[in-house]
Amino acid sequence: GGADVNAVEEDGSTALHAAGKMGHVAIVTLLLDGGAYVDAEDRRRRTAMADAVTFGHADVVTALLARGADTNRALDVACATGNVHVVRQIMARRTKLPEVGPAMLIRACTSGSVDIVRVLIEAGAPVNGCNAAGDCPLVQACLSGARDIVDCLLGHGAAADIGTRGGE
């Protein structure tokens, strides 16, 4: 018997997490071929995909997506980190987009990437949608000082009179 490809470190991470974080696509592929669980979570609930997206390793993202990695989580991390390349890569692979709701658009507005905001709106993200906490894309873009995103949202029909969770 060989080594357990799903062996867990003290922090809950696996070898796949390490390879994804470091951008070692050949090792990622080898681990997946050996039975590594593609969506294994560490104690912070991060996956190898989240690490690859955060550190900008597009080839690792491609390899993980090809093996069925959770695209919702990858998209969420890409929106939060402003990684438009990964957002486009994921959106191009999807056949249905019901998960692209206000939460992802709000994260994109906070990250400051107008390109991601455009991609999400084109995929059907609701410009006037609010998350469970009552946060809305336009308010978050205003709070972030992202004028280009504010202009983009208004240009796509965002209601300028929408309130915040405090009703302001």
N, C-alpha and C positions, 0 to 999 in steps of 0.2 A: 504494500500500500504506500501511496505517496502522501504528500502533505495535503491537509484539508484546505481547499481553496476558499472555503467560507469561514475559516478560523477567525475569531473575533479578538481584537486588541482590547486593552483596558477601557478605552473610550468608545468601544462598540464598533469601531471601524474595521474594515477588512482589507485584504491586499488590493481588492478592486478599488476601494476608496483611494488608497495611496497611488496606484497607477493612474487613476483618473485625475487626481489632483496634480500629479507631476507631468501629465500629458504623454505618458508612455502607451501609445495606441497598440503596439505589438504585444505588450504585456497584458493590456486590457483584453485583447482578442484571445490570448493564450489562456487567461483566467476564465473567460466566458466559455471557451471550448472545453475547459476542464470542469465545468459545472458551477462556476460562481453565480450567485444569485444577482441578477442585474440591478434590482432595486433594493438591495440590502441597505438598511438605515443604521447610522451610528447613534450614539446616545442623544445627539442634538437633532435627530431625525433627518440628517443629511445623507444623500446618496452619492455614489460616484458621479452620477450625472450632474448633480448640483455642484460638486467640486469642479468638474470639467467645464461647466458653463461659467462658474465664477472666475476661474483662472484662464478662460479664453482658449481652451483646447478643442477647436472645431473638429479635428479628426477623431478625437475620443468621443465627442458628442455624436458624430456620424456612426461610429462603431456601436455605441450603446443604443442609439435609436434603431439601428438595424437588428439588434437583438431584443427589441421590445421594451426598452426602458420607458418608464412613465413620462409621457410627453406633457401632461398637465404640470407636473412638478418642474420639469425642465423649462417649460414656458414661463412658469411663475418666477423662477430664479432669473431667467434671461430678462424678463420685464423689470425686475427689481434692480438688476445690475446694469441695465442699459445696453445689453448685448443684442443689437439689432440683427446681426448675422445669424445668431442662433434662433432668434424669433422667426426670421424668414425661413430658415432651414426646417424648423418644426412645422410651421404653418403650411409649407409646401408638401409635407408628408401626410397631413391630416385629411381625412375624408369627411369628417363632420366636426363642427366647431361649437357645440352647445356650451362647452366649458369656458369659452371666452366671454366672461361676464365682467361686471364692474370691478371686481377685486383686482384682476390683472391690469385693467386699464388704469385704475387708480395707482397701482404700483409703477406703471410706466410713466404716468404723469409726475410721480414723485422722483423717478430716476432722472428725469430731464431729457429723455430721448423722444423728440417729436417724430422721428422715423418709426419708432416702435408704436407710438400712439396711432399713427396713420395705418400701419399694418393691422393693428387690432381693430380699428374702426372699420376697415375694409372687410375684415373677417366677421363683422357683425357685433362687436362689443358695443353695448349701449352707452352712448355719450351722456345720457341723463340718469344712468343707473347708479345706485348707491349701494355700498356694502352693508353688512349687518350692523356695523357701528354708526351708520349714517353718514359716512364719508362719501363724497361725490368727486368724480374726475375734475370738474372745473374748479371746485374749491381747492383741491389738492394742488392743481397746477398753479393757481393763484398764490397759495401759501408757499410753494416752492420757488416763486418768482420766475416761472418759465413762460415768458410772454409768447414765444412761438407756439407752445402747446396750448395756451389759452386761445390764441388766434385760430389754431387748428380745430379745437373743440367747438368754438363758436361758429366757425365756418361749416361744421358738420351738424349744426342744429342744437348745440348744448344750450340749455335754458340759462340765461344770464341772471335770472331772479331766484335761482335755486338756493336754498338755505344750507346751513351747516347743521351738524347734529344738535347744536345748542340753539338753533333757530335764528341765528344772526343773519 
